[in-house]
Amino acid sequence: MAERDFFITYASADRAWAEFIARELEATGYTILIRPLIIGSGVNFLSELQKGAEESIRTLIVLSPSFLELNLKETELTSVYGDPADQLGKLVPVRVIECNPAVLLGPRIYIDLVGLSEDAARGALLDAVKGGAPAGGPEPLISVVLEKNTAMDLFSSLAQALGAPIDEQKKGELVKAKVKGLPVSFGRPGGAKGTKGTKGTKGLKGGHGLQLISAGGGALRSPVKIVDPRSVDILYATNRAPYLNEEGKVEGFTSVRSRDLTYGAAVVRVPERHKLGVVERPREWVFWGYTIWTDKEKDSRHFTLSELDVMTEEEFAAVIRENQSSSALLFVHGFNTDFNAAIFRLAQIVWDAQFPGVPVAFSWPSRGEITDYDYDWHSASFSRPAFSRVLYFLQYIAAVSKIYVVAHSMGSHIVTEVLSQGVSNVKIPLTEVVLAAPDVDRDVFVSLSDQLDNVANGITLYASSADKALLASKAKAGWVARAGYVDPSFGPLVLPGIETIDVTAVGDDMFALNHDVYSSARSVIDDLGRLVTGGIHPPNVRSPQIRGVPEGSAQPRYWKYPS
């Protein structure tokens, strides 16, 4: 039985258009079900259309080159929606980007939004659904697009047959007429140059249910529920300088330092073939420092950044406040990490650990190159005031009651310096602080440890003699002992009030599995997940595979994963 007015379906690249349509229809009182058809998802497209048709009065498909690439057939549409001549009201095709709809629709007519401004597209869409209302819901806009040299003759004949007035305009412009109250649009194929869509937009609304809003009059994230359980919404704050496209819109972030903080949101899609602890990205072949080949990015195989929005501080705070969770996981990446890599890593942590709160990435201007250690170190020092502002913002502006800070490698340099000095002269009460292989001079860390006391309910230090990021930084720092390094002779750094865990056995990636060394365990991610979701201490209670050192002691000095 139909429960919604419209089932909206689309290719994942056209998500922004689908959400625009859904938002406008919902704002006028229609009920919406929205779901993508994703290439390579293993979904039977025809069965998805049938299911949507059963759940809704009408189906609206968003037409574009990407949708046509799904290779649906006209006969399949007819099998679900009936004969095109008899079922105009049941299937509502809406063309949003230049393409040839006849490949899929045959003789079916469709709504055309190509080349229209946002206001004009909104008006055309709403005018369409406000027309005559047959049983089962309002009738769609009838839009026919023909070559200009034949359109006028056909239009005149059609208008005369229907008794409609003709409004002719000069050659090449849109010609409109009213046919029994319904606007009928004619123009050259494809109309004016249309919206091409956001580059790389492949994912959807994630499982965290954040209402993401873009600043400056940009497209708002739809309040309509988007069904893609493999997407993760990530909020970010960064003091990287943005890079802009030709229209002046932010497309990403550089390694250039900025005194300004930029807030925003990203949507990351986790691939179907994801393995715990791994950020799957296209492989690169590098020769003498030059990338000579990169695999093609695929949704089913790789983490993909499907959306990047910029927000004002007010919008950013509103998103967090409106989220039902009162907790946030603030991730601070390490050395040799670009902006996208930081977002992907946090998405992987959130996905694998099943963190239920709001994930926030603080991305500082690392150059993302193994040879730029000195630049990154100075960037980390430069970023301490920005990180302090983010912490203060989360606690006192966004009103987050539980803050979990997870810092990796050089990110721990930022975190420990800020926490030891207080935030704007105010001690921020954190729920947990996790320092993963901290790239901080061992002696400096010891000197700061007294000031770290009481900044959180718990402080956990994951130490390793194998973490690749820490080994690289240790070598560049002249092999000076680092706080996160496990000395083979003396073991890890142990300090009062800090639970130290030797995780060398899990391998060279702190947040991944090493299947050769420790294939039977779930890795640091498993322990981290239990820590940020349950706040359980000590480590061997929340993760039984972790052993105390010395073994069997009621009060271990530290803990470790057995090799």
N, C-alpha and C positions, 0 to 999 in steps of 0.2 A: 504494500500500500504506500502511495506517495506521501512523504512527510514534509518535503521541502518544495518551494516554488521552483528553484533552479538547481540543477547539478552542473557545475562549471568544471570543465576538464581542459587540459592544455599540455603542451610539451614543457618540460621543466625550464627551458631557456626563456619562456614567456611568462614566468611567474609574476613579474611586476605588472604586466597587463592583466593577468587573471585576477590579481588582488585588487587592482584598480576597478575592474568591472564588478567584482564581488562587493567591494566597499560601497560603491555607488548604488547598487541594487539594494543592499541591506539597509542603507541609510533611508531609503524610501519605503521600507517596510517588508520587503521580500525576505523570505528565509532561504538560506544558501547552504549547499553542500559543495565543497571544492576539493578536487583531488587531481593530481597530475598523472599523465601517462609517461613513464620514464623508459627510455631506450635502455635495454640491457638489464632491466630490473627483474626479468623473468615473469612479468605480469602478462596475462592474456588480455590484450587490449579490448577485444570484443566482449569478454565477460565483464570487464570493468564498466564498459558502456551500458551493458544490460543491467548491471547492478545499480548504476547511477540512475538509469531510466526508471527502474522500479521504485527507487527511493525518492524521486522527485517528479514534479509535474512536467517540467521541460528540461532539456539538456542544452547547455550553451557550450559550444566548442570554440576555442580561441585559435583562429587560423593564422598560420605563418609558415615560412619555409621549414622551421623545425617541426611543426606539427605534421606537415606533409611527409617529412622523413620517417614518421612512424609507420608509413606504408599501409595505412588502413585502406580498405577498398569501398567504393560506392555501394557495392552489393551488400557489404557488411552493415553500412549505415541503414540501408533499406530494410535489412532483416530485423533491425532493432526498432527503427522508427516508422517503418511502413513506406508506402509509395511517396516519392517526393511531391507529387502533385496534390496529394490528399492530406499530408501531415506537416504543413508549414509551421503550425504552432507548436509542434512537439520538439523539433530540432531547431535550434537557433544558432547558426554559424555566425561568428563575428571575426572579420578579417582585420588584423592589427598591423601587419607588416606586408610589404609587397610580395605577392606570390600568385600562383594560378590556382584558384580554388576549384576550377572545373575538373582538375585531376582527381579530386576526392568527391566533390559534390555533384558532378554532372550538371543537370539542369537546375539544381536547387538554387534558390536565391539566398542572399546573405546580407548581413549588416556590414557596412564598410566604414572603418574608423581611420584608415590610412591617410596620413597627411593632415589630420585635424589637430588643433590645439587641445590641451587638456579640457578646457571649458567647452569647446565645440564637441569633443568626443563624449563628454558627460551629457551634454544636451541631446545629442543624437541617440545615445543609448537609452536615456530616460524617456525621450519622445517615443522611441520604438515600443517600449513596454507599457506605455500609457495609452496605446491605441485601443481599438475595439477589443472587448474581452470575451472571447468564446469560452465555453465550458472548460474548466481546467486552468484558466489563467489568462492574462493579457496576451495579445497577439504581437509578434515581433515586427520590427521594422523591416520593410521590403526594400532591398537595395540591389540594383542591377548595375554592373559595371561593364561598359562596352567601349569599343574603339570610337573615338570622337566622330570620325567621318560617317559612321552608320548609326550612332546613338541617337542623333536628333530625329532622323526619319522614323526610327522604331519608337522613340519616345512620343513623337507627335501622334503616331497611329494608336499607341497604347493609351495616351491621355485622352484622345478623342473618343475612343471606345468606352472609356470609363467615365467620361463626362468631366474630366478634370481640367482646370486652367493650366496654361503653359507659361512658365517663367523662363524665357531664354536669356542667356548671358553670352558674352563674347567667347569666341573659340578658345578652347583649352581650359575654361573655368568650369566649376561645378554648376550643373543645372538641376534645379529642384522644382518639384511640383507637389501639390497636395492631392492625393487620391483618397477620397472618402476619409479625410482626416489623418492619413498616414503619409509621412514624408517619403518620397521616392527619389533616390539620388542617382545621378548619371555622371559619368566622367571618364577620363581616359583610364586604361587598365593600371591599377595600382595607385591612382591619384598622385598627389604630391609625394615628395620624398618623405618616407615615414620613419617612425622610431625604430631603431635597429635593436634596441634591447641592451641590457647591461652585459658587457663582455664577461664571460665566465659564469653567468648566472645559471646555475644548474641545480641548486638545492632549494629547500622549502622551509617553512616554519618548523622549528624543531620541537623536541619533546618537553622543553622547559616552560613553554607557554608564555614567554616574555612578550610584551607588547612593545615592539621596536618602532621608534619614530625618528624620521630624518629631519634635520633642521633646514631652514632657509626655504621653506615652501616646497621641498622635495616630496617624493612619494612617501606616504605614510604606510607603515606596516599594517596590513589588514587585521581587524579584530576577528575576522572569520577564521575558524579553525582550519589549518592546513594539515592534511594527513600525509606526512612523510616521517615515519618514526626514526629514520636514520640521519636526521639533521639535528644539529646542536647550535643553539643561539649563544653567542659569546659577546659580552660587553667588553669594551676596551677603553683605556686611557693611555695616551702616548704623548711624549715630548719629542717625537720625531717630526721633522718638517714634512708636510704632505706634498705629493706631486699631483698636478691637476691635468685634466684633459683639455681639449680645445675649447670646451664650453665653460671651463673654470670650475668644474666639479672634481671633488677628490676621488682619485682612482686607486690610491695606495699611499704608502709612507716610505720615506727615504731613511738613510742613516745620518742625515744632517741634523744637528742639534737645534732644538727650538726652545725658547723660553716660555712658549705658550703650551698649555695642555689641550689636546684635542680629545673629545669624548665621542664615542660612537658604538656601533654594534656590527657584528659580522655573523653570517650564517655559514656553518661548515657542514658539509655532508660527509658522513662516515661510510666508506665503501662496504658493499656486501661481503667482500673477501677480506675484511679487516681481521687481523690477528691481535690478540691482547698485547698491549705494550708497544705496538709498532705504529708509526705514522707513515703510512704507505703513500709514497709520492713517485712520479715518473723517474725511472732510472736515467742517469746521465753518464755519458762516456766522455772522460776528460783526458786530454793529452797535452803534456807540458803546460798545464795550467789553463788550457782553453777547452771549453765545452764544445765538442764536435758533433754530439748527437744527444737528443733528449727524447725519451718515449712520449707518445701522445697521451695526454691526460684523459682518463676515463672514469666516469662516476663509479662504476662497479669495482674498480681496482684501486682508486686513489682518493685520498682526502682532497676535497675541492672547496674552494672559497666561493660560495654561491651568491653572497651579497655583502656589500660593505656600505654602511650608512654612517653619516656624521650627525651628531646631536649637539644641542646646546646643553649647558650644565643642568638647566631646569628639566629638560626632556630626559636626560640621563638619570637624574634623581627620581623623576616620576616613574620611569620604567621599573626601577628597583623597588620603589615604595609600593607600586601596584602589584608586584609579584607576590604571590601568597607566601613565599618562603621568607624567613627573617634572617637567613644566613647567606654569606657570600664567600666564595673561594677566590682570593686575590693571588694570581700567579705572576711571579717575576722571573723572567727567563735569564739565561746566562750568556756567557761569551759566545761569539760566532753564531748569532741568531738574528735573522732578519724578521721583519714584521709578520709576514705570512707564516713563517716557521713557528713563531711564538703563538699565533692564533691556532695553528694546527695542533701544536703540542698541548695546549690547554684543552682543546676539544677532545683530544685523545684521552687525557687524564680524566676529564669529566665523564666521557663515555665509558671508559674501562672501570672507573671507580664508582660509577653510578651516583655521582654527587647530586643531591636533590635541590640545592640552592642556586644562587645566581653566580655564574662564573665571570670573573673580571680579569682581564689581562692588563698588566702594566708593562707596556713595551717601551723600553728605553733605546736610544739610538746606537745599538751595536751595528757594525758594518757587515756582519754576517760572513766574514772572511777569516780563515785560520791565521793569516799573516798580520792581522790588524789588532793584535792584543793590546798594544799601547793605546791606540785610539779608543778601543772599547773600555779600557780601564778608566781613562779620563772621562769618557761618556758616562760611565757608571757613577763616578764621583759627581759629575755635573747634574745627575738625575736625582740626587738625594732630596732637594727641595720639592721636586715634582712628585716624588713618591710620598713624601710627607703630606702634601696637599691631597693626594688621592685617599690616603688613610683617614685624614680628617674629614674629607668629604663623605666617605662611606659611613663613618660613625655618626657625624653630627648633622649632615645635610640630608643624606639618603636614609638615615635612621636605621642602619643595619645593626641588629643586636648581636649577631655572632659572625665574627670575621676570622677566617682561616687563611693564613698567609703561607704560601708555598714558594720558596725561592730556590733556584738551581744555580750552581756554579757561581759566576761573578754577580748574579743577582743577589746573592747573599751579602755581598759587600754593601750594596745599597741598603738592604733591609736591616742588617746589624748596626750600621752607623746611625740610621734614623731611629731605630727603636731604643738604642742605648742613650740617645740624647732627648728622647721624647718628641712628640709631634706638636709643633707650634706651642711648645712649653706645656703641653697637656699629655699626660700618659693615656694612651689609647688602650683600653682593656681588650686584648685579643683573646679569642677562644683557643686557637692553636697556632704555633709557628713551626713550620717544617723547613729545615735547611738541608737541601740535598747536595752533597759534595761541595760544601761552601768553599769558594775560591777567595779565602781571606787569610792573610798572614796569620800563622798559628799564634805568634806572640801577641799580635794585635787583638785577635779574637779573645784570648785569655784575659787581656786587660779590659775588654769591654763586657766580659761575662757578668761581672757584678751588676752593671747597669741594666743588663737584660733580665735580671731577676724580677719577677712579678709583672712582666709585660704581657704574659699570657698564662692561661690555665696550664698549658703544657708546651714544652719546647722539645722537638725531636731533631736530632742530627743524624742524617744518613751519611756514613763515611765509607770510602772505598779506595782501594789501591788500583782499581781497574777502570774507573769512569773516564771515558775518553776526553770529555771536556776538561775535567780537572787535570788530567795528565798533560794536556796541551798547555794549559795555563801554568802549571807547575814548572814545565820546562822553560817557558818564556820568562817566568819570574826568577830564573837563575837557580831553580831547584830548591828555593826557600820553602820550608815546610808550610803546608796549607792546612787549615783547620779541618777540611774534609778528607784529608789523605790518611790512609791507614799505614803507618810505618810497620814494615815487616818485623822489626825487632821489638818495638814498644807498643804496637797496637794503635787503636784510634785515640783521639783526644777525648778525655773524660773530665767533665766538670760538674760541680754541684748544680742541681736544678735542671740539668739537660740530660735527656735520655738519648744516649749514643747507640746506634745500631750499625754494625759492620756489615755492609751489603755487597762486599767484593764478590761473593759467590754468584750474584745474579748477572754479572758480566759488565760490559763496557758502556751500557746505556742505562742510566739510572732509572728511567721509567719504562724499561722494556724487559722482556724475557731473554735470557740466554739459554737457548734450548740445549746447547751442548754441555753447559756446566750444571744447570739446575732446572732440568726440564720438568721435574715433578712438583715444583712450587709455582705459586702464582705471581711472584715477584714483589717488588716494592709497591707497585700499583695496588696490589691486593691489600697490603698493610696500610697504605695511605688511605684507601677507600674506607677501611674500618675506622681509621683514626678520625677522618673528617665527617663521617656519618654517625659515629657512635661516641667519639671522645674517650675511648677505652684506654686505660693505662694499667700496668706497664705493657710493653710490647708483646711479651710472650703470652699474655692473657688474651689479647685481641687476635694474635696470629701465632697459633701453637707451634708452627714450624720454626719460629725464631727461638733461639736458645740463649739462656743467660751465661755469662762468663764471669767467674768460673762456673762450670757446669754444676747444677744442683744447688747452687748457693741461694739462700733465701733473700739475699740482697746483692744481686750481681753488680759488678762495676759497670758493665755495658752488655749489649746483646749482639748477636750475630746470626746470619743465615749460615747454616752448616754447608761446607763444600762437599 
